[in-house]
Amino acid sequence: MNESIKTALSHFRTCVEDAPTGTYLDAKQLAGVIGEACDSLIKEVRRIGLKADNCDLIFAVEAALYDYVKRSNPDAGLFPIAEGFGAAMDTEARERVIANAERNRDCINSL
């Protein structure tokens, strides 16, 4: 698997996990769609009697689905913004980035 895809998905997932409530809703929704697709694949493969581990191998499927959606939407700001948020979670800017997301959410909600 391409290292840049793994990194992008990792940052995207971190955004989904760490973003304040009410922010990055499209990212959270997409993560749910991809997660459900992978869960469904595992379930259906097992239903026909084959093995389907839910280990690192399914991460490759998840990454391929993420890359597919990202490439299908080259003009969508969702991906660079969510990946950037996720990348900031392991830096000293973490608290500032979270606070900015909360302020932006509150400002939008007040309109």
C-alpha positions, -999 to +999 in steps of 0.1 A: +000+000+000+012+035-009+027+052+022+011+086+013-024+070+012-018+054+046-006+087+061-036+106+045-061+080+059-044+080+093-046+118+095-082+117+083-091+091+109-074+112+136-096+142+125-127+121+128-117+109+163-104+142+177-126+169+161-149+186+184-186+177+184-204+194+156-173+199+134-160+180+104-194+164+099-187+154+063-155+137+074-173+119+102-200+108+078-175+096+051-156+076+078-189+060+088-197+051+052-163+036+046-164+017+080-198+003+071-186-008+037-157-027+052-179-042+080-203-053+053-176-068+032-163-088+062-198-100+071-207-111+035-174-129+030-179-148+062-215-155+053-204-174+022-180-195+044-147-178+037-124-162+062-122-125+065-100-111+092-107-077+106-070-070+110-045-049+091-056-063+058-090-046+060-071-013+066-058-017+030-094-020+018-104+011+039-074+030+024-083+020-011-119+032-006-107+065+010-083+070-019-111+062-044-134+088-029-106+114-026-095+109-062-132+111-074-135+145-057-103+163-066-118+198-059-133+189-025-118+208+003-128+181+028-097+160+023-069+185+028-087+203+056-095+171+075-061+156+069-045+189+080-065+189+112-056+153+119-019+160+113-020+188+138-032+165+166+004+152+172+019+187+174+021+216+199-006+233+179-032+207+189-051+228+215-051+258+193-064+239+163-092+223+184-101+258+198-102+273+163-125+245+151-148+251+181-149+289+175-156+284+138-184+259+147-199+284+172-197+313+147-214+293+120-241+281+144-248+317+155-257+328+120 
